[in-house]
Amino acid sequence: MTYPTQPNASHFINGRYVDDTAGTPIPVIYPATGAQIATVHAATPAIVEQAVASAHAAQNAWAALSGTERGRVLRRAADMMRERNHDLSVLETFDTGKPYQETSVADATSGADALEYFGGLAGSLTGEHIQLGEDWVYTRREALGVCVGIGAWNYPTQIACWKAAPALACGNAMVFKPSETTPLCALKVAEILHEAGLPAGIFNVVQGLGEVGASLVSDPRVAKVSLTGSVPTGKAVYAAAAAQMKHVTMELGGKSPLLIFDDADLDNAVGGAILGNFYSSGQVCSNGTRVFVQKGIKEAFLSRLKERLATAVIGDPLDEATSFGPMVSERQMNIVLGYIDTGKAEGARLVMGGERLDREGFFLQPTVFADVTDDMAIAREEIFGPVMAVLDFDTEDEAIARANATEYGLSAGVFTSDLSRGHRVIAQLEAGSCFINSYNDAPVEAPFGGTKMSGVGRENSKDAINNYSALKSVYVRMGDVEAPF
């Protein structure tokens, strides 16, 4: 089979595709078949220098434009992404293995939403006037300079846009490094931005593994680093950025709790649990993988969950009927299989799934464990795959205490028909992005990010502007200066 996925070159720098085949080859594998569908090369030091230098050289002129002018480019790019949604969604499916049924509504579309939202916000990024008698202070919101974005492999188009849109709206330039597992989609984002009128050098894409990311983070010309990734990677990048006092946004992992009370609407609760565990084959950082179910409805919940999961259509991700796809890589599949073995060994009850599917590609069955206890590895560690852990609870206070007994704090959800309880419980859960009678909604208008080990800073919403700009205050004295001597 011929795949239309080989990019024009590995990197997009200063408004054009560039390559340096001296860089380490990175094979791109289609998760549904295991076939190699493209090759890119990791950035050499010369490529990294070219990217950072071009961003540094172009940034001042971009920041000097009015916010309205910058916003116009981002909104034009958003329109272009929507017009090309089919092709971008097919590429995302090849890059990640996620079903087209999902990528066509959740990936390029959400990237376009971010470009449109921050494009609309760009013209409103003003300071304020503060009168102090005859004297006064005014503030200026200014760009930080060159920003580095480091992406994860689960949402390559969306993450590139979530980082680029607020950065560019504020007048920054960006060098973006996608995950080496999914290197294709960010190149198309760069291509579209440039075609929409973004000046050369303002958004660059370089490929590579950890050493490329490290060289970008440590470059003294870089003012800000935004990472989406695992906690161990986040700690390393945060420490490197801190050495030079760089601004950071860290959107890291989670082991989020989903609390389902006896009075919840059963089908809605099951639907929320499915979205929080099996969408994107479970490869979502905010997933509610610790599902606490009050004992009165536990067996009814498990029974209905099995019925619903049995209707999942597992197959060719490019077939619009397919609703459940493969893991992103053989390595990730094997990590998840290891956790499934651990869950069995620890004594959790395997309700369904637990096996690799007998077909080409990296497919696992949707897997549900019940009778899980808080001390089991599958209840403590982020699995990042289609594995749900169902835990019992008796009382509201017990559920809250156990839900918070984790180093993570990205997301949390509550299903209940008692809205007072819903708000009361959510207020006590230690997480940044929360849901009541829903799960995993991520509109660009809402802040997204975590607490504790799940990260610092926020993506999306007006709050993201604070993470991609600096506030300068200017005191203006209208009279004479009084000095002691």
C-alpha positions as CSV (number, residue, x, y, z in Angstrom):
1,M,0.0,0.0,0.0
2,T,1.2,3.5,-0.8
3,Y,0.8,6.1,1.9
4,P,0.5,9.8,1.0
5,T,2.3,10.7,4.2
6,Q,6.0,11.4,3.4
7,P,6.5,15.2,4.1
8,N,8.4,17.4,1.7
9,A,11.2,17.6,4.3
10,S,11.7,16.9,8.0
11,H,11.6,20.5,9.3
12,F,9.9,23.7,8.5
13,I,12.1,26.7,9.2
14,N,12.0,30.4,8.2
15,G,9.0,29.8,6.0
16,R,10.1,26.8,4.1
17,Y,10.8,23.0,4.3
18,V,14.4,22.1,5.0
19,D,16.3,18.9,5.7
20,D,19.6,17.7,6.9
21,T,19.9,13.9,6.2
22,A,22.9,13.8,8.5
23,G,20.4,13.8,11.3
24,T,19.3,10.4,12.8
25,P,16.5,8.8,10.7
26,I,13.2,8.6,12.5
27,P,10.8,6.0,11.1
28,V,7.1,6.9,11.1
29,I,5.0,3.8,11.8
30,Y,1.2,3.6,11.1
31,P,-0.1,2.0,14.3
32,A,-3.0,0.2,12.5
33,T,-0.6,-1.9,10.4
34,G,2.9,-1.6,11.8
35,A,4.0,-0.4,8.4
36,Q,6.5,2.4,7.9
37,I,4.8,5.3,6.2
38,A,7.4,8.0,6.2
39,T,10.9,8.9,7.4
40,V,12.1,12.2,9.0
41,H,15.5,13.1,10.3
42,A,16.2,14.4,13.7
43,A,17.5,18.0,13.8
44,T,21.2,18.4,13.7
45,P,22.8,21.2,15.8
46,A,22.9,23.2,12.5
47,I,19.1,22.8,12.1
48,V,18.4,23.8,15.6
49,E,20.6,26.9,15.2
50,Q,18.8,27.8,12.0
51,A,15.4,27.5,13.7
52,V,16.2,29.5,16.8
53,A,18.1,32.1,14.9
54,S,15.3,32.6,12.4
55,A,12.7,32.9,15.2
56,H,14.9,35.4,17.1
57,A,15.5,37.5,14.0
58,A,11.8,37.6,13.0
59,Q,10.1,38.1,16.4
60,N,10.5,41.9,16.9
61,A,8.9,42.8,13.7
62,W,6.0,40.4,14.4
63,A,5.5,41.9,17.9
64,A,5.6,45.4,16.4
65,L,2.4,44.7,14.4
66,S,-0.9,45.6,16.0
67,G,-2.7,42.8,17.8
68,T,-5.5,43.1,15.2
69,E,-3.0,42.5,12.4
70,R,-1.6,39.4,14.1
71,G,-5.1,38.1,14.9
72,R,-6.1,38.4,11.2
73,V,-3.4,35.9,10.3
74,L,-4.4,33.4,12.9
75,R,-8.1,33.7,12.0
76,R,-7.2,33.1,8.3
77,A,-5.2,30.0,9.3
78,A,-8.2,28.8,11.3
79,D,-10.5,29.1,8.2
80,M,-7.9,27.2,6.1
81,M,-7.7,24.4,8.7
82,R,-11.4,23.9,8.6
83,E,-11.5,23.9,4.8
84,R,-8.8,21.2,4.8
85,N,-10.2,19.3,7.8
86,H,-10.6,16.0,5.9
87,D,-7.0,15.8,4.7
88,L,-5.6,17.0,8.0
89,S,-7.8,14.4,9.8
90,V,-6.6,11.6,7.5
91,L,-3.0,12.6,8.2
92,E,-3.7,12.7,12.0
93,T,-5.1,9.2,11.7
94,F,-1.9,8.0,9.9
95,D,0.2,9.8,12.5
96,T,-1.5,8.5,15.6
97,G,-3.7,5.6,14.6
98,K,-6.8,7.3,16.1
99,P,-10.0,6.6,14.1
100,Y,-11.0,9.1,11.5
101,Q,-14.4,9.2,13.2
102,E,-12.5,10.9,16.1
103,T,-9.8,12.9,14.3
104,S,-12.4,14.5,12.0
105,V,-14.2,16.1,14.9
106,A,-11.6,16.5,17.6
107,D,-8.1,17.3,16.2
108,A,-7.7,19.8,13.4
109,T,-11.1,21.3,14.4
110,S,-9.9,22.0,17.9
111,G,-6.7,23.4,16.6
112,A,-8.7,25.7,14.4
113,D,-10.8,26.7,17.4
114,A,-7.6,27.8,19.2
115,L,-6.3,29.8,16.3
116,E,-9.7,31.5,15.9
117,Y,-10.1,32.2,19.6
118,F,-6.7,33.7,20.2
119,G,-6.8,35.5,16.8
120,G,-10.0,37.2,18.0
121,L,-8.4,38.0,21.4
122,A,-5.1,39.4,19.9
123,G,-6.6,42.9,19.3
124,S,-7.8,43.2,22.9
125,L,-4.3,42.7,24.5
126,T,-4.0,46.1,26.0
127,G,-2.6,47.5,29.2
128,E,-4.4,49.8,31.7
129,H,-4.2,53.3,33.0
130,I,-3.9,53.9,36.8
131,Q,-4.4,57.5,38.0
132,L,-2.5,58.4,41.1
133,G,-3.5,62.0,41.8
134,E,-1.6,64.1,39.2
135,D,0.8,61.2,38.5
136,W,-0.2,58.0,36.7
137,V,0.9,54.5,35.8
138,Y,0.3,52.7,32.6
139,T,1.0,49.1,31.8
140,R,2.1,47.4,28.6
141,R,1.5,43.8,27.7
142,E,4.7,42.7,25.9
143,A,5.8,39.5,24.1
144,L,8.3,37.3,25.9
145,G,10.4,36.7,22.7
146,V,11.2,33.2,21.4
147,C,9.1,30.4,22.8
148,V,9.8,26.7,22.6
149,G,6.9,24.3,22.4
150,I,7.4,20.5,23.0
151,G,4.5,18.3,22.0
152,A,3.1,14.9,22.9
153,W,2.1,12.1,20.5
154,N,-1.6,11.8,21.3
155,Y,-2.9,15.1,19.8
156,P,-0.2,16.4,17.5
157,T,-2.3,18.9,15.5
158,Q,-4.2,20.2,18.5
159,I,-1.1,20.6,20.8
160,A,0.8,22.5,18.1
161,C,-2.1,24.9,17.8
162,W,-2.8,25.1,21.6
163,K,0.8,26.3,22.0
164,A,1.2,28.4,18.8
165,A,-2.1,30.3,19.0
166,P,-1.6,32.2,22.3
167,A,2.2,32.6,21.7
168,L,1.7,34.2,18.3
169,A,-1.2,36.3,19.4
170,C,1.0,37.9,22.0
171,G,3.7,38.7,19.5
172,N,6.1,35.8,20.2
173,A,7.9,33.5,17.8
174,M,7.9,29.8,18.4
175,V,10.1,26.8,17.7
176,F,7.9,23.6,18.0
177,K,9.3,20.1,18.5
178,P,6.6,17.4,17.9
179,S,6.9,14.0,19.5
180,E,9.3,11.8,17.5
181,T,6.4,9.2,17.4
182,T,4.0,11.6,15.6
183,P,6.1,14.1,13.6
184,L,3.9,14.7,10.6
185,C,1.0,16.9,11.6
186,A,2.8,19.9,13.0
187,L,4.5,20.4,9.7
188,K,1.1,21.0,8.1
189,V,0.2,23.5,10.9
190,A,3.4,25.4,10.0
191,E,2.6,25.2,6.3
192,I,-0.9,26.6,6.8
193,L,0.2,29.4,9.1
194,H,2.8,30.5,6.6
195,E,0.3,30.3,3.8
196,A,-2.1,32.4,5.9
197,G,0.4,35.2,6.0
198,L,2.5,34.5,9.1
199,P,6.0,36.0,8.4
200,A,8.9,33.6,7.9
201,G,10.6,32.5,11.1
202,I,7.6,33.1,13.4
203,F,6.6,29.4,13.7
204,N,9.2,26.7,13.0
205,V,9.0,23.0,13.4
206,V,12.1,20.8,14.1
207,Q,12.1,17.0,14.6
208,G,14.0,15.0,17.1
209,L,14.3,13.1,20.4
210,G,15.2,14.3,23.8
211,E,18.5,15.8,23.0
212,V,16.9,18.1,20.4
213,G,14.4,19.3,23.0
214,A,17.2,19.8,25.6
215,S,19.2,21.9,23.2
216,L,16.2,24.1,22.5
217,V,15.3,24.5,26.2
218,S,18.9,25.4,27.2
219,D,19.3,28.0,24.4
220,P,19.8,31.5,26.0
221,R,17.7,33.1,23.2
222,V,14.6,31.2,24.3
223,A,12.4,33.0,26.9
224,K,9.6,30.4,27.4
225,V,9.1,26.7,27.3
226,S,5.8,25.0,27.0
227,L,5.7,21.2,27.3
228,T,3.0,18.6,27.1
229,G,4.3,15.3,28.2
230,S,5.0,12.9,31.1
231,V,5.9,13.9,34.7
232,P,9.5,12.6,34.4
233,T,10.1,14.6,31.2
234,G,8.4,17.6,32.7
235,K,10.6,17.6,35.8
236,A,13.7,17.4,33.6
237,V,12.6,20.2,31.3
238,Y,11.4,22.4,34.2
239,A,14.8,22.1,35.9
240,A,16.6,23.0,32.7
241,A,14.4,26.0,32.2
242,A,14.7,27.1,35.8
243,A,18.5,27.2,35.4
244,Q,18.1,30.2,33.1
245,M,14.9,31.5,34.8
246,K,12.7,30.9,31.7
247,H,9.0,31.1,31.8
248,V,7.3,27.6,31.7
249,T,4.0,26.0,31.1
250,M,3.9,22.3,32.0
251,E,0.9,20.2,31.0
252,L,1.8,16.7,32.4
253,G,0.2,13.4,33.2
254,G,-2.6,12.3,35.5
255,K,-4.3,9.6,37.3
256,S,-7.6,11.4,37.6
257,P,-10.6,10.3,39.7
258,L,-14.1,10.0,38.4
259,L,-16.7,9.7,41.2
260,I,-20.0,8.1,40.4
261,F,-22.7,8.3,43.1
262,D,-25.7,6.0,43.5
263,D,-28.1,8.7,42.3
264,A,-26.3,9.3,39.0
265,D,-28.0,8.7,35.7
266,L,-26.5,5.3,34.9
267,D,-26.2,5.7,31.1
268,N,-24.7,9.2,31.4
269,A,-22.2,7.9,34.0
270,V,-21.2,5.0,31.8
271,G,-20.8,7.3,28.8
272,G,-18.6,9.7,30.9
273,A,-16.5,6.7,32.0
274,I,-16.1,5.6,28.4
275,L,-15.0,9.0,27.3
276,G,-12.6,9.2,30.2
277,N,-11.0,5.9,29.6
278,F,-11.4,4.6,26.0
279,Y,-11.5,7.7,23.7
280,S,-8.2,7.8,21.8
281,S,-7.7,4.2,23.0
282,G,-7.2,5.7,26.5
283,Q,-4.2,7.8,25.4
284,V,-5.4,11.1,27.0
285,C,-3.6,12.8,29.9
286,S,-6.8,14.0,31.6
287,N,-8.5,10.6,31.6
288,G,-10.5,9.6,34.6
289,T,-8.9,6.2,35.0
290,R,-9.8,5.7,38.7
291,V,-13.5,5.2,38.5
292,F,-15.0,5.3,42.0
293,V,-18.5,3.8,42.0
294,Q,-20.7,3.9,45.0
295,K,-21.5,0.4,46.1
296,G,-25.3,0.6,45.5
297,I,-24.9,0.8,41.7
298,K,-21.5,-0.9,41.2
299,E,-22.8,-4.1,39.5
300,A,-25.4,-2.3,37.5
301,F,-22.6,0.1,36.3
302,L,-20.3,-2.8,35.3
303,S,-23.1,-4.6,33.5
304,R,-24.1,-1.5,31.5
305,L,-20.5,-0.7,30.8
306,K,-19.9,-4.2,29.3
307,E,-23.0,-3.8,27.1
308,R,-21.8,-0.4,25.8
309,L,-18.2,-1.5,25.2
310,A,-19.4,-4.5,23.3
311,T,-20.7,-2.1,20.6
312,A,-17.2,-0.6,20.0
313,V,-16.2,-1.0,16.4
314,I,-12.6,-2.0,16.2
315,G,-11.0,-2.0,12.7
316,D,-9.4,0.1,10.0
317,P,-9.1,3.6,11.5
318,L,-9.7,5.2,8.1
319,D,-13.2,3.5,8.0
320,E,-15.7,6.0,9.3
321,A,-17.5,3.2,11.1
322,T,-14.5,2.4,13.3
323,S,-14.8,3.9,16.8
324,F,-11.8,2.3,18.6
325,G,-8.3,2.3,17.2
326,P,-4.8,0.9,18.0
327,M,-2.2,2.1,20.5
328,V,0.2,4.7,19.0
329,S,3.2,2.4,19.0
330,E,4.3,-1.1,19.8
331,R,6.3,0.2,22.7
332,Q,3.2,1.8,24.3
333,M,1.1,-1.3,23.6
334,N,3.7,-3.4,25.5
335,I,3.7,-0.9,28.4
336,V,0.0,-1.3,28.7
337,L,0.1,-5.1,28.4
338,G,2.5,-5.0,31.3
339,Y,0.1,-3.1,33.5
340,I,-2.7,-5.5,32.5
341,D,-0.5,-8.4,33.7
342,T,0.2,-6.5,36.9
343,G,-3.5,-5.9,37.5
344,K,-4.2,-9.6,37.2
345,A,-1.3,-10.5,39.5
346,E,-2.4,-8.0,42.1
347,G,-5.8,-9.6,42.3
348,A,-8.1,-7.2,40.5
349,R,-11.1,-8.7,38.9
350,L,-10.9,-8.7,35.1
351,V,-14.4,-7.8,33.9
352,M,-13.6,-7.7,30.2
353,G,-10.7,-7.3,27.7
354,G,-7.1,-7.7,28.8
355,E,-5.6,-9.1,25.6
356,R,-3.9,-8.0,22.4
357,L,-6.2,-8.4,19.4
358,D,-5.1,-11.0,16.9
359,R,-4.6,-8.7,13.9
360,E,-1.9,-6.5,12.4
361,G,-1.1,-3.3,14.2
362,F,-1.0,-2.4,17.9
363,F,-4.6,-3.1,19.0
364,L,-5.6,-3.9,22.5
365,Q,-9.1,-4.9,23.8
366,P,-10.9,-2.2,25.9
367,T,-10.1,-3.5,29.4
368,V,-12.0,-3.1,32.7
369,F,-10.8,-4.2,36.1
370,A,-13.2,-4.2,39.1
371,D,-12.6,-4.7,42.9
372,V,-9.5,-2.5,42.5
373,T,-7.9,-1.2,45.7
374,D,-6.0,2.1,46.2
375,D,-2.7,0.4,46.7
376,M,-2.6,-1.5,43.4
377,A,-0.3,-0.2,40.7
378,I,-3.1,0.1,38.2
379,A,-4.8,2.5,40.6
380,R,-1.7,4.6,41.3
381,E,0.3,4.8,38.1
382,E,-0.6,6.4,34.8
383,I,-1.1,3.6,32.2
384,F,-2.0,5.7,29.2
385,G,-4.0,3.0,27.5
386,P,-7.5,1.5,27.4
387,V,-7.5,0.2,30.9
388,M,-10.2,1.3,33.4
389,A,-9.9,0.6,37.2
390,V,-13.2,0.5,39.1
391,L,-13.0,1.1,42.8
392,D,-15.9,0.8,45.4
393,F,-16.8,3.5,47.9
394,D,-19.4,3.9,50.6
395,T,-19.6,7.6,51.6
396,E,-18.9,11.0,50.0
397,D,-16.2,12.0,52.5
398,E,-14.4,8.6,51.9
399,A,-14.5,9.1,48.1
400,I,-13.1,12.6,48.3
401,A,-10.2,11.6,50.6
402,R,-9.3,8.6,48.4
403,A,-9.6,10.6,45.2
404,N,-7.2,13.2,46.5
405,A,-4.6,10.6,47.7
406,T,-2.4,10.9,44.6
407,E,0.6,12.9,43.5
408,Y,-1.4,14.0,40.3
409,G,-4.0,16.7,40.0
410,L,-4.9,17.2,36.3
411,S,-8.6,16.4,36.2
412,A,-11.6,15.1,38.2
413,G,-15.2,14.3,37.5
414,V,-18.4,13.8,39.5
415,F,-21.7,12.1,38.3
416,T,-24.7,12.8,40.5
417,S,-28.2,14.0,40.2
418,D,-27.7,16.2,43.3
419,L,-26.2,19.4,42.0
420,S,-25.4,20.6,45.5
421,R,-23.3,17.5,46.0
422,G,-21.7,17.9,42.6
423,H,-20.5,21.4,43.3
424,R,-19.6,20.5,46.9
425,V,-17.5,17.5,45.9
426,I,-15.8,19.2,42.9
427,A,-14.8,22.1,45.2
428,Q,-12.9,19.6,47.4
429,L,-11.1,17.6,44.7
430,E,-7.5,18.6,44.1
431,A,-7.4,19.0,40.3
432,G,-7.3,21.8,37.7
433,S,-9.7,20.7,35.0
434,C,-13.0,19.3,36.4
435,F,-16.3,18.1,35.2
436,I,-19.8,17.6,36.6
437,N,-22.0,15.1,34.8
438,S,-19.6,15.1,31.9
439,Y,-16.0,14.2,31.2
440,N,-13.0,15.3,29.0
441,D,-14.7,18.4,27.4
442,A,-11.9,20.8,26.5
443,P,-13.3,24.0,24.9
444,V,-10.6,26.6,24.0
445,E,-12.6,29.1,26.1
446,A,-11.8,27.2,29.3
447,P,-8.5,27.0,31.1
448,F,-6.8,23.6,30.9
449,G,-4.0,22.5,33.3
450,G,-3.3,20.7,36.5
451,T,-2.1,21.0,40.1
452,K,0.5,19.0,42.1
453,M,2.6,16.9,39.8
454,S,0.3,17.4,36.8
455,G,1.8,20.7,35.9
456,V,2.0,24.5,36.2
457,G,0.4,27.2,34.2
458,R,-2.7,27.0,32.0
459,E,-3.4,26.5,28.4
460,N,-6.3,27.9,26.5
461,S,-8.7,30.7,27.7
462,K,-7.7,34.2,28.5
463,D,-5.4,32.8,31.2
464,A,-3.0,31.5,28.6
465,I,-2.2,35.1,27.6
466,N,-0.6,35.6,31.1
467,N,1.7,32.6,30.3
468,Y,2.9,34.0,27.0
469,S,3.3,37.7,27.8
470,A,5.0,40.0,30.3
471,L,3.4,43.0,32.0
472,K,5.5,46.2,32.1
473,S,4.5,49.0,34.4
474,V,5.5,52.6,33.7
475,Y,5.2,55.3,36.4
476,V,4.8,58.8,35.0
477,R,5.5,61.8,37.3
478,M,3.8,65.0,36.2
479,G,5.5,67.3,38.8
480,D,8.9,67.9,40.2
481,V,11.0,65.1,41.7
482,E,11.5,65.4,45.5
483,A,14.9,63.9,46.5
484,P,16.4,63.9,50.0
485,F,19.6,65.5,48.8
